[in-house]
């Protein structure tokens, strides 16, 4: 899994039938100090996150093992929302 920040949404009215009803969000990977890095990519939201949230993203075949994405054509899925990060005894992120 990767840590990522939700930076926007993607709307697709024409898509694979199994993806109808799934929210598509734009995310960017972040490091353990909450610094955004890397390019924007699309992830399917299965937990109901909001804008600017710090999330956990599974990719590849692991993304197709969530209860709501089994067997679906997804490459990245948001599996959770982070409440905090602690690195070396220091809290680097806390959800407000």
C-alpha positions in Angstrom: 0.0 0.0 0.0 1.0 3.6 -0.6 0.1 6.8 1.4 -1.6 9.4 -0.9 -3.4 12.6 -0.6 -6.8 13.2 -2.4 -6.3 16.1 -4.7 -9.4 16.0 -6.9 -12.2 14.0 -8.5 -12.6 12.4 -11.9 -16.0 12.1 -13.5 -16.7 9.4 -16.2 -20.2 9.0 -17.4 -19.2 6.3 -19.9 -17.3 3.4 -18.2 -17.2 -0.3 -17.7 -20.5 -1.4 -16.2 -19.0 -2.9 -13.1 -17.6 0.6 -12.2 -20.9 2.3 -12.2 -21.6 3.8 -8.8 -17.9 3.9 -7.8 -16.4 7.3 -7.1 -13.1 8.1 -8.9 -10.7 10.3 -7.1 -7.4 11.9 -8.1 -4.6 11.2 -5.7 -0.9 11.9 -5.3 1.6 9.8 -3.3 3.0 11.4 -0.2 6.0 10.5 1.9 5.9 9.7 5.7 6.3 13.4 6.4 3.1 14.3 4.5 5.1 15.8 1.6 3.3 15.3 -1.8 5.4 13.7 -4.5 4.9 11.9 -7.8 2.3 12.3 -10.5 -1.5 12.4 -10.0 -3.3 9.0 -10.6 -6.9 7.8 -10.4 -8.1 5.5 -7.6 -11.5 4.0 -6.9 -12.9 5.1 -3.5 -14.5 2.3 -1.6 -14.5 3.9 1.8 -16.1 7.3 1.2 -13.2 9.8 1.6 -13.3 13.6 1.1 -11.0 16.2 -0.5 -7.5 16.7 0.9 -7.7 13.5 3.0 -4.6 11.3 3.6 -5.5 7.8 2.4 -4.1 4.3 2.0 -4.1 3.1 -1.6 -3.6 -0.5 -2.8 -2.5 -1.0 -6.4 -2.3 -3.8 -9.0 -3.8 -7.2 -8.2 -4.3 -6.2 -4.6 -6.7 -3.5 -5.7 -9.0 -6.2 -7.0 -9.3 -8.0 -3.6 -11.4 -5.4 -1.9 -15.0 -6.7 -1.2 -16.5 -4.1 -3.7 -13.8 -4.4 -6.4 -13.3 -8.2 -6.7 -12.9 -9.1 -10.3 -13.3 -5.5 -11.5 -10.9 -3.7 -13.9 -9.2 -1.4 -11.3 -5.6 -0.8 -10.7 -5.7 1.5 -7.6 -8.3 1.5 -4.8 -8.5 3.7 -1.7 -8.7 1.2 1.2 -8.6 3.5 4.2 -8.3 7.0 5.6 -5.3 7.8 7.9 -5.9 9.3 11.3 -2.3 9.8 12.1 1.3 8.9 11.1 4.1 8.4 13.6 7.7 8.1 12.4 10.6 7.4 14.9 8.4 8.5 17.8 7.4 11.8 16.2 3.9 12.4 14.9 4.2 13.6 11.3 0.5 13.8 10.5 -2.7 14.0 12.6 -6.2 14.2 11.0 -8.1 17.2 12.2 
